[in-house]
Amino acid sequence: MIKFALMGAGRIGKMHAAIINSHPGSSLKYVFDTNTGFSEQVAKANNSKVAKSPEEAITSSEVDAVLIASATPTHTRFITMAAKAGKAIFCEKPIDLDIGKVNQCMEEIKGINVPLQIGFNRRFDKSHAKAQQARVNKEIGELEMLIITSRDPEPPGIEYLKAAGGFFRDTTIHDFDLSRFILGDDPIIQISAFGDALFDENAKKTKDLDTAMFIMRSKSGVLIHVNNSRRAVYGYDQRVEVFGSKGMIISDNQIPNSIKIFDKYKTNAQDPIHFFFIERYEQAYKDQFNAFMESIKNKTKPKVTFEDGRNALIIANAAYQSLESRKTIDINFN
Ligand SMILES: NC(=O)c1ccc[n+]([C@@H]2O[C@H](COP(=O)([O-])OP(=O)(O)OC[C@H]3O[C@@H](n4cnc5c(N)ncnc54)[C@H](O)[C@@H]3O)[C@@H](O)[C@H]2O)c1
């Protein structure tokens, strides 16, 4: 049985707690959150203990693995603490918003051999993964274009925007990672980014964005387009199109049922797509945890590494550089 400490019992932390306890090979031992109300609630719901400090949870001899789902600025400190204590680590994306902190963390944990997986859950979505496999197996011939549409149902509140650190590093980072995943060993080398706050007053107030488009190019010449919005009135719009010399694969939106309505006013009308990420990627969140458990058990390299987290942040940084300079930016992963 792998015993876990959970850092952060907010929106995604609550979900991870339930996933840990529903896996037959793991259990939740400790929960730590600076909001003690949250940690007490999650500990009670999952038959675990509230830790009084991060150290108590992470360095406990009863703990084998640490799942970091706390606010982003805490991630590198907890990764370092857990690595030095020899624990397996699952850390939510992004590793941090500041590449300097990410590089420092990389130095501090260098040579420590513990499994460390980053929470890019979309790689584990069965449909997106099929699209990736189609690229690997050349089912659509030579890959020429990759198009990702990723739109949230509604904008977050102003407090979230103040803390999240900006659209590209917090949200688009998933699409940068998914692009890297589908491209495999063909690195993204250039990016042009456009963005604006078109409708969300909170985004305007915080100098953030609510709408964005990106064009990227890979080393082999594949063109990649990503478009994002923080408001799609019809739900969480998640589509991936992989286009090549022999055809196209689409990983389309998913709806909770397969009902189609035909009446006087509409034909072939369907219920709305999933509302947001917890519902849409339910299977992916479980499978990413299963993969993490497998890498602990089999002592294999996790499927999404620290380097993947760092590379996605480097693309996000280049995207901001492009937005600000109004130029296409060459991406340097060093
Ligand atoms: N992979 C995904 O799909 C996905 C989705 C949502 C969030 N996330 C990531 O997960 C992380 C948490 O996001 P969220 O939406 O759950 O946010 P949230 O604000 O709901 O939860 C964050 C929690 O961290 C706690 N916290 C803050 N400082 C802490 C500290 N020093 N020690 C312990 N706990 C602390 C807060 O009290 C809060 O309960 C973020 O890094 C976010 O980017 C990933």
The ligand as an ORCA input file, in Angstrom:
! r2SCAN-3c Opt
* xyz 0 1
  N      -4.373     19.722    -13.962
  C      -5.483     20.444    -13.914
  O      -6.392     20.249    -14.698
  C      -5.618     21.508    -12.866
  C      -6.868     22.053    -12.625
  C      -6.989     23.010    -11.619
  C      -5.884     23.403    -10.898
  N      -4.668     22.881    -11.180
  C      -3.489     23.318    -10.416
  O      -3.615     22.826     -9.080
  C      -3.144     23.794     -8.157
  C      -4.273     24.161     -7.198
  O      -5.333     24.721     -7.931
  P      -6.842     24.788     -7.381
  O      -7.673     25.164     -8.539
  O      -7.164     23.557     -6.602
  O      -6.714     26.051     -6.414
  P      -7.442     26.307     -5.029
  O      -7.195     27.744     -4.739
  O      -8.835     25.794     -5.054
  O      -6.612     25.386     -4.013
  C      -5.311     25.673     -3.628
  C      -5.180     25.299     -2.163
  O      -3.822     25.497     -1.763
  C      -3.868     25.955     -0.428
  N      -2.583     26.543     -0.059
  C      -2.112     27.785     -0.303
  N      -0.881     27.927      0.222
  C      -0.576     26.730      0.807
  C       0.559     26.243      1.512
  N       1.623     27.027      1.737
  N       0.524     24.975      1.944
  C      -0.549     24.162      1.725
  N      -1.657     24.586      1.090
  C      -1.658     25.849      0.621
  C      -5.022     26.936     -0.383
  O      -5.456     27.174      0.930
  C      -6.051     26.207     -1.246
  O      -6.904     25.392     -0.471
  C      -2.625     24.975     -8.991
  O      -1.258     24.831     -9.183
  C      -3.359     24.815    -10.316
  O      -2.642     25.351    -11.413
  C      -4.527     21.931    -12.125
*
